[in-house]
Amino acid sequence: MRILHTMLRVGDLERSIAFYTEVLGMRLLRRQDYPEGRFTLAFVGYQDEAAGAVLELTHNWDTAAYELGTAYGHIALAVPDAAGACEQIRARGGKVVREAGPMKHGSTVIAFVEDPDGYKVELIERD
């Protein structure tokens, strides 16, 4: 068994695809409209779905925004240089909500950015 994808409901699909592809550097892997159900699914990731987990962006055509709730935490991405990644993300129009630095009570360097719907994305510095 393996994790296939994580689904996020998004209010503006084009804005979300632009964030994950242009700001975070993922690729749009596939996209499908479901007119009878009035929704679209778009899958984004760094590798093909057969090779690793991806994100499923679900856009329900009649819903412009969602409450994020308190149970959801964040998506985590490995980066070689968290501070450098923050600079690149900011330069591409992304929102950095926690600058790179050691995590509380530890030494791992992390940072957080926020996608257009308010979902947090953690950047974890790894070689």
Summary of the structure (lengths in Angstrom):
residues: 127
radius of gyration: 15.1
end to end distance: 26.4
largest distance: 50.1
contacts: 336
relative contact order: 0.21
helix: 17%
strand: 41%
